């Protein structure tokens, strides 16, 4: 019986994530967002769907009243996630790109690439690809 009562939160989470990803695919195909933003927003969407599913499952387990426990658990998990997300701040795509670029420079130095061959900034990239 527990198996049947827990399927609703998971089905809702999967449906919600699928609808969100479909919307992101449309936005990416129409040029409204780039691939980095698509991946970042997709990860956030799936994380939120997972949190809602876990909340629903916990609520249904702790409050074994059909549907009521799941709804209370999902709402509670979403509220807690909303507060936590506010504390974590927003995802900054430009900051992510800067961190990846810095890590790339560090990796190049670590593996012994000549310093003058390492592309460290936009000017180096332009020079390399446009000359």
FISE-81769 format. One line per field, with one value per atom (N, C-alpha, C): atom name; x, y, z; residue in one letter; residue number from 0. Coordinates in pm, 1 decimal. Layout:
atome: [CA; ...]
u: [X; ...]
v: [Y; ...]
w: [Z; ...]
residu: [a; ...]
num: [NUM; ...]
This chain:
atome: [N; CA; C; N; CA; C; N; CA; C; N; CA; C; N; CA; C; N; CA; C; N; CA; C; N; CA; C; N; CA; C; N; CA; C; N; CA; C; N; CA; C; N; CA; C; N; CA; C; N; CA; C; N; CA; C; N; CA; C; N; CA; C; N; CA; C; N; CA; C; N; CA; C; N; CA; C; N; CA; C; N; CA; C; N; CA; C; N; CA; C; N; CA; C; N; CA; C; N; CA; C; N; CA; C; N; CA; C; N; CA; C; N; CA; C; N; CA; C; N; CA; C; N; CA; C; N; CA; C; N; CA; C; N; CA; C; N; CA; C; N; CA; C; N; CA; C; N; CA; C; N; CA; C; N; CA; C; N; CA; C; N; CA; C; N; CA; C; N; CA; C; N; CA; C; N; CA; C; N; CA; C; N; CA; C; N; CA; C; N; CA; C; N; CA; C; N; CA; C; N; CA; C; N; CA; C; N; CA; C; N; CA; C; N; CA; C; N; CA; C; N; CA; C; N; CA; C; N; CA; C; N; CA; C; N; CA; C; N; CA; C; N; CA; C; N; CA; C; N; CA; C; N; CA; C; N; CA; C; N; CA; C; N; CA; C; N; CA; C; N; CA; C; N; CA; C; N; CA; C; N; CA; C; N; CA; C; N; CA; C; N; CA; C; N; CA; C; N; CA; C; N; CA; C; N; CA; C; N; CA; C; N; CA; C; N; CA; C; N; CA; C; N; CA; C; N; CA; C; N; CA; C; N; CA; C; N; CA; C; N; CA; C; N; CA; C; N; CA; C; N; CA; C; N; CA; C; N; CA; C; N; CA; C; N; CA; C; N; CA; C; N; CA; C; N; CA; C; N; CA; C; N; CA; C; N; CA; C; N; CA; C; N; CA; C; N; CA; C; N; CA; C; N; CA; C; N; CA; C; N; CA; C; N; CA; C; N; CA; C; N; CA; C; N; CA; C; N; CA; C; N; CA; C; N; CA; C; N; CA; C; N; CA; C; N; CA; C; N; CA; C; N; CA; C; N; CA; C]
u: [81.8; 0.0; 85.9; 197.2; 285.3; 336.7; 362.9; 413.4; 316.0; 189.2; 88.3; 72.7; 84.5; 65.8; 184.4; 300.6; 418.5; 436.5; 360.8; 380.1; 332.8; 233.1; 180.6; 284.3; 357.7; 457.1; 564.7; 605.2; 709.0; 657.3; 536.0; 476.9; 460.9; 419.6; 405.9; 539.7; 642.9; 775.6; 830.2; 813.1; 860.5; 785.1; 654.6; 573.9; 615.0; 634.2; 675.5; 811.1; 906.0; 1038.5; 1032.5; 954.0; 942.9; 883.3; 780.7; 720.2; 819.2; 894.6; 994.7; 1105.8; 1154.4; 1260.8; 1210.5; 1085.9; 1028.2; 1026.6; 990.2; 990.1; 1131.9; 1228.3; 1368.2; 1418.6; 1380.9; 1420.9; 1366.7; 1241.2; 1180.1; 1254.1; 1283.6; 1356.4; 1494.9; 1561.6; 1696.5; 1691.6; 1595.1; 1583.0; 1547.2; 1473.7; 1434.8; 1539.9; 1649.9; 1758.2; 1736.9; 1637.2; 1611.4; 1713.6; 1766.4; 1870.0; 1979.1; 2101.4; 2209.5; 2221.4; 2314.2; 2326.1; 2367.8; 2455.5; 2495.0; 2375.0; 2291.3; 2173.6; 2074.1; 2062.9; 1975.2; 2017.7; 2146.9; 2197.2; 2178.2; 2213.3; 2199.8; 2054.6; 1966.2; 1824.4; 1764.6; 1809.4; 1763.2; 1803.5; 1925.5; 1971.3; 1888.9; 1861.3; 1781.0; 1640.4; 1582.2; 1448.0; 1441.6; 1537.6; 1538.3; 1565.8; 1650.9; 1675.8; 1548.1; 1477.4; 1352.4; 1246.2; 1238.7; 1144.0; 1178.9; 1306.9; 1350.6; 1318.8; 1339.9; 1308.3; 1159.0; 1076.6; 931.6; 891.7; 952.5; 920.3; 959.8; 1077.1; 1121.7; 1030.2; 993.9; 901.8; 767.8; 717.2; 590.6; 598.9; 708.0; 725.5; 738.0; 814.8; 828.5; 695.3; 624.0; 494.2; 397.0; 394.9; 304.1; 343.7; 473.8; 520.7; 487.1; 507.5; 483.6; 335.2; 259.3; 114.9; 45.7; 16.7; -33.9; -180.3; -222.9; -358.0; -343.3; -408.8; -391.6; -407.3; -317.4; -310.2; -270.8; -329.5; -303.0; -155.8; -101.3; 39.3; 132.3; 102.6; 184.8; 180.8; 62.1; 48.3; 121.3; 102.5; 169.7; 321.3; 369.0; 513.5; 570.0; 499.8; 546.4; 549.6; 443.6; 438.8; 548.8; 566.6; 670.1; 809.1; 836.0; 966.6; 990.1; 886.3; 900.5; 925.3; 860.3; 883.7; 1026.0; 1070.4; 1207.1; 1307.9; 1285.0; 1375.3; 1375.5; 1258.7; 1251.2; 1335.0; 1329.3; 1410.3; 1558.0; 1591.3; 1731.5; 1787.1; 1707.1; 1752.2; 1779.4; 1696.1; 1717.5; 1848.4; 1883.4; 2010.0; 2130.0; 2112.0; 2221.7; 2251.4; 2154.1; 2171.1; 2130.0; 2140.8; 2102.6; 2223.4; 2197.3; 2304.5; 2347.9; 2474.9; 2527.3; 2606.6; 2553.9; 2618.7; 2755.4; 2767.5; 2896.1; 3001.9; 2960.5; 3053.8; 3097.4; 3003.3; 3038.0; 3139.5; 3119.0; 3211.8; 3349.1; 3352.0; 3479.5; 3553.6; 3479.1; 3541.2; 3596.9; 3521.8; 3570.1; 3694.8; 3697.4; 3814.3; 3936.0; 3917.2; 4028.1; 4078.9; 3987.8; 4028.6; 4104.6; 4064.9; 4132.5; 4275.8; 4292.9; 4427.7; 4512.8; 4455.3; 4529.4; 4569.2; 4478.6; 4508.2; 4620.1; 4614.6; 4719.0; 4854.8; 4860.4; 4987.5; 5034.1; 4939.1; 4970.7; 5030.9; 4981.4; 5032.0; 5152.6; 5198.1; 5322.6; 5311.9; 5198.0; 5185.2; 5263.4; 5336.6; 5412.0; 5318.0; 5362.3; 5280.1; 5230.7; 5317.1; 5277.5; 5175.9; 5152.6; 5053.7; 4919.1; 4910.9; 4786.4; 4695.2; 4571.7; 4472.3; 4405.7; 4436.3; 4393.9; 4272.0; 4239.4; 4128.5; 4068.5; 3968.1; 3901.0; 3994.8; 4085.5; 4180.3; 4270.2; 4314.9; 4396.4; 4316.2; 4190.2; 4103.9; 4084.7; 4055.1; 4037.0; 4163.6; 4275.8; 4403.3; 4431.2; 4403.2; 4429.3; 4339.3; 4211.1; 4117.1; 4106.1; 4139.1; 4121.9; 4250.7; 4361.3; 4486.8; 4533.7]
v: [-119.6; 0.0; 125.6; 125.2; 241.0; 277.6; 178.4; 202.4; 288.0; 260.8; 337.0; 478.6; 497.7; 630.8; 721.4; 665.4; 747.3; 777.7; 712.8; 735.0; 873.5; 929.6; 1061.2; 1172.9; 1183.9; 1291.2; 1279.6; 1157.3; 1137.9; 1164.6; 1124.2; 1151.6; 1301.8; 1371.6; 1516.7; 1584.9; 1537.0; 1595.3; 1572.4; 1452.3; 1420.5; 1502.9; 1514.3; 1593.2; 1739.7; 1792.8; 1932.6; 1956.9; 1868.2; 1882.4; 1870.6; 1777.3; 1758.8; 1881.9; 1940.3; 2061.3; 2177.8; 2190.1; 2296.8; 2280.6; 2158.7; 2131.9; 2158.3; 2121.1; 2148.3; 2297.9; 2375.8; 2521.5; 2574.4; 2519.7; 2561.7; 2525.2; 2408.5; 2367.3; 2465.9; 2504.1; 2601.2; 2734.4; 2781.5; 2908.4; 2901.0; 2787.6; 2772.2; 2766.7; 2695.9; 2685.0; 2818.9; 2902.4; 3033.9; 3141.1; 3103.9; 3197.1; 3288.5; 3260.3; 3342.9; 3318.0; 3194.9; 3160.0; 3082.8; 3089.5; 3012.4; 2876.7; 2795.1; 2658.6; 2657.3; 2749.5; 2755.1; 2782.2; 2877.2; 2909.0; 2791.9; 2724.8; 2607.8; 2500.6; 2471.7; 2368.3; 2410.3; 2534.3; 2581.8; 2580.8; 2635.7; 2639.5; 2499.0; 2410.5; 2272.2; 2201.1; 2227.0; 2167.2; 2217.6; 2346.4; 2404.2; 2345.1; 2335.1; 2277.9; 2135.2; 2054.2; 1913.7; 1902.8; 1989.9; 1991.5; 2025.7; 2127.8; 2167.1; 2057.5; 1989.5; 1879.5; 1765.7; 1737.8; 1633.3; 1668.4; 1794.8; 1839.2; 1825.8; 1864.2; 1851.5; 1704.8; 1616.4; 1473.9; 1416.1; 1453.3; 1404.8; 1458.1; 1586.2; 1644.3; 1572.7; 1543.6; 1471.7; 1332.9; 1264.5; 1129.6; 1132.7; 1228.2; 1239.3; 1275.7; 1369.2; 1407.9; 1292.1; 1214.2; 1098.8; 992.7; 980.0; 881.4; 925.5; 1054.7; 1105.0; 1129.4; 1163.1; 1186.0; 1089.1; 967.7; 864.1; 879.0; 1002.3; 1026.5; 1047.5; 966.8; 979.0; 1123.6; 1163.6; 1293.6; 1406.2; 1411.3; 1520.2; 1523.5; 1409.2; 1404.3; 1447.5; 1402.1; 1437.4; 1587.7; 1645.9; 1789.9; 1870.4; 1834.8; 1906.1; 1893.0; 1773.8; 1752.9; 1832.3; 1834.7; 1907.8; 2057.2; 2109.5; 2253.1; 2290.8; 2208.9; 2236.4; 2234.0; 2134.9; 2125.6; 2245.6; 2287.5; 2404.1; 2532.0; 2546.7; 2664.3; 2665.6; 2551.9; 2542.5; 2569.1; 2511.6; 2534.0; 2681.5; 2745.8; 2887.6; 2972.8; 2943.8; 3017.2; 2987.5; 2860.3; 2821.5; 2883.1; 2882.9; 2938.6; 3088.1; 3156.4; 3298.9; 3324.0; 3233.8; 3247.1; 3214.4; 3123.1; 3083.3; 3188.4; 3272.8; 3372.0; 3313.8; 3394.4; 3350.6; 3294.3; 3215.2; 3158.6; 3261.6; 3293.6; 3394.4; 3324.0; 3326.8; 3256.6; 3315.5; 3448.6; 3512.5; 3474.3; 3463.2; 3420.2; 3276.3; 3190.8; 3052.3; 3046.9; 3127.7; 3130.7; 3178.6; 3279.1; 3330.7; 3224.0; 3148.9; 3042.4; 2932.4; 2897.7; 2796.1; 2843.3; 2969.7; 3024.1; 3023.7; 3064.6; 3064.9; 2922.9; 2827.4; 2687.9; 2636.6; 2678.5; 2637.9; 2691.2; 2815.8; 2875.4; 2799.9; 2770.2; 2695.3; 2557.3; 2489.6; 2357.2; 2364.9; 2464.5; 2479.8; 2499.2; 2580.8; 2601.7; 2473.4; 2402.2; 2277.2; 2171.8; 2162.5; 2060.5; 2108.9; 2233.1; 2279.8; 2353.9; 2410.1; 2489.5; 2618.0; 2658.4; 2784.3; 2898.7; 2986.1; 3097.8; 3185.8; 3205.4; 3292.6; 3224.8; 3094.6; 3024.6; 3007.9; 3046.6; 3032.1; 3151.0; 3120.1; 3223.9; 3261.0; 3381.7; 3420.2; 3510.8; 3575.0; 3671.2; 3683.3; 3769.8; 3786.9; 3839.8; 3927.4; 3982.3; 3871.0; 3781.1; 3667.5; 3577.9; 3554.1; 3472.0; 3536.6; 3666.9; 3738.6; 3733.2; 3755.6; 3753.5; 3616.4; 3512.2; 3376.0; 3338.8; 3367.2; 3323.0; 3418.2; 3543.3; 3639.5; 3670.8; 3612.8; 3636.6; 3513.6]
w: [0.0; 0.0; 0.0; 69.9; 76.3; -62.1; -143.7; -278.4; -359.4; -350.3; -424.3; -372.2; -240.8; -185.0; -213.1; -236.2; -263.7; -411.9; -498.0; -640.8; -685.0; -620.5; -660.6; -646.9; -534.7; -525.9; -633.9; -661.9; -762.6; -903.4; -930.4; -1061.4; -1082.6; -978.0; -986.9; -1010.3; -942.3; -958.5; -1099.2; -1150.0; -1284.7; -1389.1; -1372.1; -1465.4; -1462.0; -1343.5; -1328.4; -1393.8; -1369.2; -1429.1; -1580.6; -1631.0; -1775.9; -1843.4; -1781.1; -1838.3; -1836.3; -1727.7; -1717.8; -1819.7; -1836.8; -1933.9; -2075.4; -2102.9; -2235.2; -2263.4; -2163.5; -2178.3; -2202.0; -2130.4; -2149.7; -2288.8; -2337.8; -2473.2; -2575.5; -2559.0; -2650.5; -2644.6; -2524.2; -2509.4; -2572.1; -2555.2; -2611.5; -2763.5; -2818.2; -2963.6; -3027.3; -2957.4; -3009.8; -2982.3; -2916.6; -2891.6; -2772.4; -2690.6; -2572.3; -2461.7; -2456.8; -2360.1; -2432.9; -2379.9; -2440.8; -2370.0; -2417.0; -2364.7; -2217.0; -2176.6; -2035.5; -1945.5; -1986.7; -1907.1; -1908.8; -2023.3; -2032.7; -1932.6; -1928.4; -1837.5; -1691.7; -1660.2; -1522.6; -1477.5; -1559.8; -1523.0; -1517.2; -1605.2; -1602.3; -1473.9; -1428.7; -1303.4; -1185.4; -1185.0; -1077.1; -1078.1; -1197.3; -1211.7; -1156.1; -1194.6; -1150.4; -1000.2; -947.7; -803.5; -728.5; -775.2; -709.5; -718.9; -831.5; -846.0; -749.7; -736.2; -643.2; -499.1; -463.6; -327.2; -300.3; -397.3; -381.3; -366.0; -444.5; -435.1; -299.5; -252.6; -120.9; -11.7; -21.8; 76.1; 75.3; -44.9; -55.1; 5.3; -22.1; 32.8; 184.7; 236.8; 382.6; 447.8; 385.5; 439.8; 441.9; 334.8; 327.6; 428.9; 454.0; 552.2; 694.3; 723.1; 858.0; 886.7; 784.5; 798.7; 702.5; 748.2; 657.1; 616.6; 595.9; 545.5; 394.7; 312.1; 167.6; 119.0; 36.3; -29.9; 66.0; 185.1; 280.4; 320.9; 359.0; 399.5; 288.1; 167.8; 52.3; 25.0; 31.1; 5.7; 112.9; 237.3; 346.6; 333.4; 302.6; 285.6; 169.3; 57.8; -59.8; -32.9; 26.0; 56.6; 155.5; 258.0; 357.5; 293.9; 212.9; 146.8; 55.6; -17.4; -105.5; -26.7; 88.2; 172.2; 226.7; 276.6; 328.9; 217.6; 99.8; -13.2; -53.9; -53.0; -88.1; 5.7; 134.5; 232.3; 210.4; 193.3; 172.4; 44.5; -62.3; -189.8; -176.0; -98.8; -74.9; -1.6; 88.0; 161.8; 74.0; -22.3; -109.4; -216.2; -246.3; -352.0; -485.7; -588.9; -722.4; -795.0; -898.9; -979.6; -1082.7; -1085.3; -1176.3; -1285.9; -1407.5; -1518.1; -1551.3; -1540.2; -1570.5; -1467.4; -1341.2; -1237.5; -1263.0; -1305.6; -1337.2; -1451.3; -1555.2; -1668.3; -1623.4; -1535.4; -1486.2; -1404.2; -1323.9; -1244.7; -1334.7; -1438.4; -1532.2; -1605.7; -1645.6; -1715.2; -1623.0; -1497.5; -1401.7; -1377.4; -1368.6; -1349.2; -1471.1; -1589.8; -1712.2; -1715.4; -1674.7; -1668.8; -1566.6; -1451.9; -1348.6; -1398.2; -1466.8; -1521.3; -1624.5; -1711.7; -1813.8; -1748.2; -1644.7; -1572.3; -1504.7; -1446.4; -1374.4; -1466.4; -1589.9; -1681.2; -1762.0; -1735.4; -1795.2; -1927.1; -1959.4; -2081.7; -2063.4; -2169.5; -2162.1; -2127.4; -2039.9; -1992.9; -2108.1; -2209.3; -2320.8; -2414.7; -2399.0; -2481.9; -2412.2; -2285.1; -2210.0; -2241.5; -2278.3; -2305.2; -2172.6; -2122.2; -1988.1; -1983.4; -2094.6; -2093.2; -2233.8; -2247.2; -2376.3; -2483.7; -2444.8; -2542.2; -2597.4; -2510.6; -2556.5; -2650.8; -2618.3; -2704.4; -2841.5; -2841.9; -2968.3; -3051.8; -2988.4; -3058.2; -3119.8; -3044.1; -3090.7; -3208.6; -3195.9; -3299.3; -3417.3; -3400.8; -3508.2; -3585.0; -3543.9; -3617.3; -3687.8]
residu: [x; x; x; x; x; x; x; x; x; x; x; x; x; x; x; x; x; x; x; x; x; x; x; x; x; x; x; x; x; x; x; x; x; x; x; x; x; x; x; x; x; x; x; x; x; x; x; x; x; x; x; x; x; x; x; x; x; x; x; x; x; x; x; x; x; x; x; x; x; x; x; x; x; x; x; x; x; x; x; x; x; x; x; x; x; x; x; x; x; x; x; x; x; x; x; x; x; x; x; x; x; x; x; x; x; x; x; x; x; x; x; x; x; x; x; x; x; x; x; x; x; x; x; x; x; x; x; x; x; x; x; x; x; x; x; x; x; x; x; x; x; x; x; x; x; x; x; x; x; x; x; x; x; x; x; x; x; x; x; x; x; x; x; x; x; x; x; x; x; x; x; x; x; x; x; x; x; x; x; x; x; x; x; x; x; x; x; x; x; x; x; x; x; x; x; x; x; x; x; x; x; x; x; x; x; x; x; x; x; x; x; x; x; x; x; x; x; x; x; x; x; x; x; x; x; x; x; x; x; x; x; x; x; x; x; x; x; x; x; x; x; x; x; x; x; x; x; x; x; x; x; x; x; x; x; x; x; x; x; x; x; x; x; x; x; x; x; x; x; x; x; x; x; x; x; x; x; x; x; x; x; x; x; x; x; x; x; x; x; x; x; x; x; x; x; x; x; x; x; x; x; x; x; x; x; x; x; x; x; x; x; x; x; x; x; x; x; x; x; x; x; x; x; x; x; x; x; x; x; x; x; x; x; x; x; x; x; x; x; x; x; x; x; x; x; x; x; x; x; x; x; x; x; x; x; x; x; x; x; x; x; x; x; x; x; x; x; x; x; x; x; x; x; x; x; x; x; x; x; x; x; x; x; x; x; x; x; x; x; x; x; x; x]
num: [0; 0; 0; 1; 1; 1; 2; 2; 2; 3; 3; 3; 4; 4; 4; 5; 5; 5; 6; 6; 6; 7; 7; 7; 8; 8; 8; 9; 9; 9; 10; 10; 10; 11; 11; 11; 12; 12; 12; 13; 13; 13; 14; 14; 14; 15; 15; 15; 16; 16; 16; 17; 17; 17; 18; 18; 18; 19; 19; 19; 20; 20; 20; 21; 21; 21; 22; 22; 22; 23; 23; 23; 24; 24; 24; 25; 25; 25; 26; 26; 26; 27; 27; 27; 28; 28; 28; 29; 29; 29; 30; 30; 30; 31; 31; 31; 32; 32; 32; 33; 33; 33; 34; 34; 34; 35; 35; 35; 36; 36; 36; 37; 37; 37; 38; 38; 38; 39; 39; 39; 40; 40; 40; 41; 41; 41; 42; 42; 42; 43; 43; 43; 44; 44; 44; 45; 45; 45; 46; 46; 46; 47; 47; 47; 48; 48; 48; 49; 49; 49; 50; 50; 50; 51; 51; 51; 52; 52; 52; 53; 53; 53; 54; 54; 54; 55; 55; 55; 56; 56; 56; 57; 57; 57; 58; 58; 58; 59; 59; 59; 60; 60; 60; 61; 61; 61; 62; 62; 62; 63; 63; 63; 64; 64; 64; 65; 65; 65; 66; 66; 66; 67; 67; 67; 68; 68; 68; 69; 69; 69; 70; 70; 70; 71; 71; 71; 72; 72; 72; 73; 73; 73; 74; 74; 74; 75; 75; 75; 76; 76; 76; 77; 77; 77; 78; 78; 78; 79; 79; 79; 80; 80; 80; 81; 81; 81; 82; 82; 82; 83; 83; 83; 84; 84; 84; 85; 85; 85; 86; 86; 86; 87; 87; 87; 88; 88; 88; 89; 89; 89; 90; 90; 90; 91; 91; 91; 92; 92; 92; 93; 93; 93; 94; 94; 94; 95; 95; 95; 96; 96; 96; 97; 97; 97; 98; 98; 98; 99; 99; 99; 100; 100; 100; 101; 101; 101; 102; 102; 102; 103; 103; 103; 104; 104; 104; 105; 105; 105; 106; 106; 106; 107; 107; 107; 108; 108; 108; 109; 109; 109; 110; 110; 110; 111; 111; 111; 112; 112; 112; 113; 113; 113; 114; 114; 114; 115; 115; 115; 116; 116; 116; 117; 117; 117; 118; 118; 118; 119; 119; 119; 120; 120; 120; 121; 121; 121; 122; 122; 122; 123; 123; 123; 124; 124; 124; 125; 125; 125; 126; 126; 126; 127; 127; 127; 128; 128; 128; 129; 129; 129; 130; 130; 130]
